[in-house]
Amino acid sequence: MTPPVRFLPAWAGSVARIIGWLMFTLALAACSTIKIAYNNAAGVGYWWLDGYVDFNEAQTLQLRADLARLQLWHRSTELPRYVELLQKVEQLATADIGPEQVCAIALEMRRHLGTLLAQIEPAATALAMTLTPAQLQGLDRKYAKADARYRKEWLSRAPAEQSDKRYKQWLARTEMIYGRLDGAQKDSLRAQVALSGFDARMSYEERLRRQQDALQTLRRITQAGLPEGDARDLVHGYFERALDSPNPAYRAYQQALLQEDCRSVALTHNTATAGQRDTAVQRLRAYERDLAQLALPQP
């Protein structure tokens, strides 16, 4: 089963996405590509970040070094914990499950994300203190382009089209774990998605809030010439707001979607055949082996 990953914050500074990618590789990549994706995450992560902020030479050297250190820490400290989490999921996959069990796994993943964000605060702060007004303007333009894509992919679609897009996403993620679903299972999944409370407009508004929050935070850090300790407090505050929106309506919406996702995952799992559950267990074990090997000291 694939726990929901909506807790992943869409940080303007983009570092959280890199961390989230490291954390959720097992849920997003085919088993045979996990090792390649993880071993190259620091390098690919740098280029992804550079696409948002055009780094100068000094920033490039520092960021590459920080990402490399982060990955070393993550490999030795967090990957063994992910293996333990996978073992829990593997045990659950052999029998029927309830939504509360799925949500417990999702909440544990969220706690790991909080640990990761705390680990990167010093490096994120150091980088933020070196950003120039021109780089922040470039970041703002990058956001505008990404927002235009979101509007095209989601807001310009009719509700039925949005539902169909989300169904295809859910189907792909589900079949990544269980293998091919039959017609009745696909119909059930489509019906669950059709009844979803997903609101593309509300998600978009929260996306804009996070972006403006990030830009305002970075401007305060760069314009005020703050001491490092004060700058880190601002970065920490942003991370907290990215994980827990200050908008109570969005928090309620996010919680409702989480509960909805947990019910959908449980229902999909409970209607899986014995063969599909066996496929899920085998794939989870393969993920577990890959992550355990990645956690070993590298030559």
N, C-alpha and C positions, 0 to 999 in steps of 0.2 A: 504494500500500500504506500501511497505517496502523501506524506503529511502536507498540509497547506503551507505555502511560503509567503503569504501576503504580509507577514511581519517585516520582510526585508524593506528597509527604508530607501526611497529614491533620493539619496543625498545629492545635493548640488555639488558639493566638493567631490563627489563621485567615489571617494575612497571606500565608502560603505558598500558600494556595489561590488568593488573588487573583493572585499572581505566576504560579502555574501556569496560571491561566485566561488571563492575557496571553500566556503562552508557547505554550499548546496550542490557542488559538482556531482555528488552521488545521485542527486535527484534529476539533474539536467542532462547528464552525458550518458552515452551508451557505455556499458561496462568496459569494453575494450579500449575506450579512449580516456578513461579516468586518469590513468597514470600520466599520459601525455599532457592532458589538460592541466593537471595539477603541477607537474614539474615545470611547465612553461607559464604558470599563472603570473609570476612576478614580472616577467618580461612582457607578456601580453597586457598585463595590467598597466604597466607604465605607458605603453602606446595608447591604450584606451583613455587613460587620464590625460595624456598629452593632447588627445583630440578635443578635450574640453578646455584645457589651459595650455597654451603654447609655451612650454618651459624654456628658460634660458639654460646655459651650460651648467651653471652652479646648481640650479634647482634640479636639473636632470641627474647629476651625479649624486646629489643627496637623496633624491626620491628613489633612485634605483637601489641605493644602499639600504634605505629604510624598508623598501619592499622585500629585499632579500632577507634582511634580519627578521622581518615579520613572518616570512614564510618558514624560516628555520624554527622560530618559536612555535608557529602553528603546527608544523610537522611533528615536533616532539611533544607538544603539550595538548593540543586540541584533537589531532587525529586519533589518538588512542581513545579519547572520549567519544568520538563519533563511531568508532568500532563498537564500543559498549552500547551506544544508542541503537546501532543497527542490530545488534544481538537481541535487544528488547523487541524491536520491530519484527524480527524474524520469528521470535517466539509467539508474538501475537498473530502472525500471519497463518498459523496452522489451524486456528479455530475462528469461530465467529467473534466479532468485536463490537463494542459499543462506541458511540460518538465521543463519550468522555475519555476513552482510551486513546482515540486519535488526537483529541485536543491536548491530552497530557504530553504526547510526543511533540506536538507543535509548540507547546509552551517550553518544553525542554530545549528545543532548537532555538527559541527566542532567547533563552538565558545564555546559550552559547554565543549568540550574536552580541549580546550585551558585554560579555567577556571580551570578545574580539574588538569591539569599539573602544573599550577602556584601554586595551593594549595599544591601539594606534593613536590615541589622543596626543601623546608627545610629538610623534612624527607629523601628524596632521596640523598641530599647532605651529611647529617650526616651519612647515611649508606655507601655511596661511600667512605668517608674518613676513614672508618674502614676496608675496604677490603684489603686482603693480596695478595701478588703475587700468592700464591697457589690457592686462590679462583678465581683470574682472569684467571689463566691457566685452571681451571675447567670450567669456563664460556666459554672460547674459545673452549674447547672440546665439551661442550654441543651444541654450535653453529654448530660445524662440524657435529654432529649427526643429528641435525635438518635439516641442509642443505642437507645432504645425503637423508633424507626422502623427502624433496622438489624435489630434482632431480629425485628421483624414481617416485614420484606422478605426476610430471609435465614434466620435461625435457626429460624423457625417453619415453614419450608417443608421438605418431604421432599426427599431428594437429587434425585429426578427433577424436581421443581419448580424446584430451584435450577439444575439443568442447563438446563432449558428457558428460564429467565430469562436465563442467561448466553448461551445460543445466540441469543436475540433481540437481545441487546446487540451481540454480534459481527456478526450479520447486518446490523443497521442501520449499523454503522460500516463494514463491508465494502462494502455497496451505496452508501454515501455517496461512495466513491471509484470503484468499478468499474461502478456501475449495477446493474441487476437480475441476480441469479444465477439459473441454471436449476435444475431439480429435483435433478439429480445433484450439482451444486455445493453446494446447500443440505444435501443428505444427508451429503456429505463434511464440511462444516463442523459439522453437528450431531454427527457421529461423533467429530470431534476434541474438541469440548467435552465429550462424554460420557466421554472417556478422561482428562479433565483432573484434575490433582492439587489443584485449588482446594479449600480448606478454609475455609468461612465462619467456623467457630469460631476457628481460628487467626488469621484476619484480624481478627476481633472482639477477641480478646485483645490483639493488637498495637495496635489502635485505642484500647483502654482504657489500655494502657501509655503511649501518646503523650499522651493527655489528662491522665493523672495526672502525667506528666513535666512537661507544660506548666504545670499548676496549681502544682506544687511549685516550679518555676523562678520563676514569677511571684510566688509568696508569698515566696520568698527575696529577691527583688529589692525588693518593697514593704515587707516587715517589717523587714529588716535595715538599711534606710537606706544601702545600698551606694553607694560612689562610682560614677560613670558607667562608668569603665573596668572595674570588677569586674562591674557589671551587664551590660555588653556581652559579657564573657567567658561569663556564664551563658547569654545568648541564643545566642551562637555555639555553645556546647556543646549546647544543645537542638536547634538546626538540624542539627548533625552527627548526633545520635542519631535525629532524624527521618528523615534520609536513609539512615543505616546503623544499624539497630536493634542495641542491645547484646545482644539475645537471639540467641544463635547458631543456635538451632533455627529462628527466624523468618527469619534471614538466609539459611539454607540453603533454606528453603521459598520465599522470594522469588526466589532465584536459579533454583531449579527451575522456577518459574512463568515467569520471563523466558525461559528456554531453550525452554520449552513454547510460549510465545506466538510466539517467533521462528520455530519450526518451523511453527506453524500459519499465520502470515502468509506464509511462503515457499511452503508447499504451496498455499494459496489463490491466491497470485499465479501460481504455475507452472501451475495448471489453468485460469487465466483465458483466455478466447478472445482472438483478435487485436482484436476490436471492444471488448471490455472493457478490454484494456490501453490501447487508444487513448483510451477514455473516461477512464481513470486519468491518462494523460499530460496530456490536455486540462484536467482538473480541477486537477491539480497546477500546471500553467502558470497557470491562473486564480488560484490561491492565491498563486503567486509574483508575479504582476502586482499583486495587491491589496496584498501586504505591501511590495513595492517602492514603491508609491505612498504607503502609510502612512508609510514611512521618510523621505519627503521632508519638508523643513521645512513646517510648517503655517501658513497665513495667520492 
